[in-house]
Amino acid sequence: MHASLIQIAVEDGESVESRRRRVAALVREQAGADLVVLPELWTTGAFAYEEFGNEAEPLEGPTYEVMAKAASDAGVWLHAGSIPERAPSESGSAPGSGPLYNTSLVFTPSGDLAAAYRKIHRFGFDKGEAVLMSAGHDLVTVRLPETTLGVATCYDLRFPELFRGLVDAGAETLVIPAGWPERRRAHWTLLARARAVENQAFVLACGTAGTHARVPQAGHSIVVDPWGEVLAEAGPGEEVLTVDFDPAKVATTREAFPALKDRVLGLEPPRRAL
């Protein structure tokens, strides 16, 4: 497979509409790739909390429309990163009062929506995303001709049980868009490699560059193979990271070193302590 991870620089001076057009053009330039991946919340910036409500859009809103067209024009599978989604309001509620989600969109090469994933683990503890957005609940996998994607987002990377669930659902390639801060970049690389090794899967982790609401971003998007070897890594600025990888390596790795077969915990109810 040929994959392109587009490490978008999100800067405060660029409008969301302008960034949508620019990113769509970058996606179209990846024609010939099998899979293109964008970062988390690249329309607003993952740390621009005050903009989440202002820039929130319905699932099939402006970003959906622009990215669906870009995927179709390029003829690629597109993980379009995530958007601040405004879910429909409950009956009787004021328009535009529905809950917010950090929602990822995956499109087929014909521009159809293959999957939407609402981020399960929200970052911020008692502020920011953790209080402004609602949590998703469903694990999401997407079957491509060459591999099955397991979809996660940014802070999810710190929770290995989510990825175990994705592997149990058939995931072979774990795709993780993020808006990861520079001050914790060492964790970004460490956790991406750990998720690859423990799940014997490819990891494609695409982050943002630039500065979100005065928070410098890590960049350094990374592709890791099932043995934990780094196949490609970006620098700190905006760039397109391209890599060729063989999805069949997942099966051969799991056969040669069948650690997943030795799992004990999590596969059956825990025994009561005596």
Number of C-alpha atoms within 10 A of each C-alpha: 12 14 23 24 28 26 30 26 23 26 18 15 6 12 12 17 11 11 18 17 15 12 20 21 15 17 28 19 13 24 18 13 20 20 23 28 26 29 33 28 26 29 26 26 28 31 23 17 17 12 15 26 17 10 14 20 19 17 20 13 13 13 22 21 12 16 27 25 20 28 28 19 19 24 21 24 24 29 28 29 27 27 30 28 24 23 17 15 13 12 8 6 10 9 10 16 13 16 16 24 26 28 23 27 24 25 26 20 20 16 23 15 17 17 16 19 21 25 25 20 22 22 18 13 9 9 11 17 22 14 13 19 21 18 19 15 11 11 17 17 24 19 14 13 7 12 17 19 25 26 28 26 27 23 19 20 22 16 12 15 12 18 24 17 15 23 21 11 15 16 25 28 27 25 24 28 31 30 29 27 22 19 11 11 15 10 15 25 18 11 16 24 24 20 23 25 18 16 26 26 29 32 28 26 29 33 34 33 29 24 21 22 17 11 16 20 27 24 29 26 30 25 30 26 24 26 20 21 13 17 16 16 19 20 14 19 16 18 19 21 21 20 17 14 14 12 18 11 17 21 15 13 16 17 12 9 12 13 13 14 9 7 9 9 8 10 7 7 7 9 6 5 4 3
